[in-house]
Amino acid sequence: MFNRSKSKKGRRSPMATVSLIVVGLMTTGGAYALFSSTANADDSTTTVAASSQSKVNEGQKLFASNCATCHGLSAQGTSEGPSLIGVGAASVDFQVGTGRMPMAAQGPQAEEKPAQFTDEQIDALAEYVASLGPGPAVPSESLTNGSDGDAAEGAELFRINCAMCHNVAGAGGALTEGKYAPNLQSVSGKHIYEAMVTGPQNMPVFNDLNLTPEQKADIITSSST
């Protein structure tokens, strides 16, 4: 009797066995789901990084073919052109996107003309130069679309900071030594913002301590109305 009772007490219930199997499957499934999620995230990060590096490589090729003569093979600058290390993507997007670069001929300042590169090529050039050192990035559309700012505040900021060169109406004006402040009436909001943060030609740089991103957006809104 003692042995039979002991044997019965030690026997595991069929339901307990089923429960253990279910717990095991749930644990294994959870671990697999976590692994799969992590693997997918890693794959996504790797894909983005590879895409970015591919764009940098494409930009480097374009730079070597079209810009290195003046700016040096490593963008370190030469007697014909300044160093581009640290100027940032915004400077490239402005200069190349407005056709000022490459320059058609040496002169008091680079003239605006039709862009010689596609949007994709400009993005690649900007990515390459941005990879050489930190600098202003291409602004987000929310800051440059001309509809999200305060037009009245922007008009006042423009009068204080910009009108002395660009005219109260943004029509532009002559400066010294054959230089000039361009007409702003047909300039995109993105290029106006990029000009403010990079200071092309004789224009001063308006960093975020001078004018906040929101104030720059206000100026763009006032220029669009």
DADAJO-V365248 format. One record per helix or strand of 3 or more residues. SS is the DSSP state (a for helix, b for strand). FROM is the first residue (numbers start at 1). TO is the last residue. If there is no record, write none. Layout:
ss=SS from=FROM to=TO
ss=SS from=FROM to=TO
//
This chain:
ss=a from=2 to=10
ss=a from=14 to=66
ss=a from=68 to=71
ss=a from=88 to=97
ss=a from=119 to=132
ss=a from=141 to=144
ss=a from=151 to=161
ss=a from=163 to=166
ss=a from=189 to=198
ss=a from=213 to=224
//
